[in-house]
C-alpha cells in the first residue's frame, strides 16, 4: 500500500477533510482526527479503541501501537509498504466511525 492509496481510502469516507497537523497530513471528520500519514509517508495511523487495535494487530503484522500513552489508548501505527489494503480500509472505517460517535471539540479546548 502506498501513501496515496491510504489517502484515497481516508478521503473516501463522508464528510472527511484533509488538513495538516505537526507538518504531516491528517484526516478529520467533524473536526476530529481519525487518521494521519507520517512525514516520510511510509506509515499511517488510525485512531482506534484498544480492543480494535488488538484485533488489527492479530490480523496483520503491519499494525502496531503508537509509542506511549497514545498507543495504549488505541492510536495504531500502520507500516504501509507491507499492509493489507483491505485491513487498512477496515481500520480506517472503524476509526472514522469512532470519531463520528464523538462530538466535535470547540476551538481552544482539549
N, C-alpha and C positions, 0 to 999 in steps of 0.2 A: 504494500500500500504506500502511496506517495502522500506528501503533504497536500497536494491539490485534490486528491481523492478524499482525504479526510475533510478538507474544507468544503467540498461539494456535498458530502454527507451531512455535515453540520448545518450548512445553509439550506438543506432540503426540508427542514422542519419549519412548520408555520411560525410566522412572527419572529424568526431568528434574524439577528443582525450581527455583522462582524464589526468589531471595534479593536482597539489596541489597549493592552494592559502591560505595564513594565516592558514596553517596546516589543511585544510579541502579539500575534493575532489572538483574539478571544472571540467566542461566540456566545451571544446572550439572547435570552427570551425574557420579556418583562423586566429588563434591566439587570437580570441575574446571570452570571457566567455559568454555563454548563459544560463548556469545553474550551481548550486552548491548544495552541501549537507552540512548540519550543522555538527559541530564537533561531536555532540552526535547522528547524523544520524536520528533524529526524524523529521527534517524539510528539505525541499528542497527550492530552489529559482530559479525563471525563470526571465530572463531579458526581460520584455515586454514593450510595449508602455503604457502610462497612460490609453489610451482608452481600450486597450485589457485587462489591469489589471482590470478595472471596469467591463468589461464583465465577466471575470472569477470569480470575487468576487460575482457578481449577480447569477452566475450559481452554485457555490459551496462554502459553508461557510469555507472550509479548506484553501481558498486563502485569503491573506490579504497583505497590503502594508508593505514593509520593513520600518524600522524606518527612519525618517528624509527625507533629500533631495533624497536619493536613492529611497525611496518608492514613493515620488512624481513624480519621473522620470520614474516609471514603474517597479522597482525591486519588485517582488512579492513573498512573502513567502508562502509556502505550508506545512500545517501540514499533514505529510504523513499518519499517522495512520487512519485518517478519510477521506482522499482524494479519490475521484472517479478516478480510473485509466484512464478512457477514457478522463476525463477533464485534467489530468496531461499530458497525451500523446499529447493532442491538444495544451496545453500551451507550452510544450517544443518544439513542432513543430513550433509554432509561434515565439518563442524566437530564435530557430535555424535559421529560415528564415530571421528574422530581422538582425541577425548577418551576414548572408550570403550577405545581401544587403550592408553592410558597409565595406569599405576597411580595411584591417588589419593595425594595428599600427606598425611602425618600433620600434625596441628596443630603450629604453631610452626616448621615447616621451609619452605624455598622450593624 
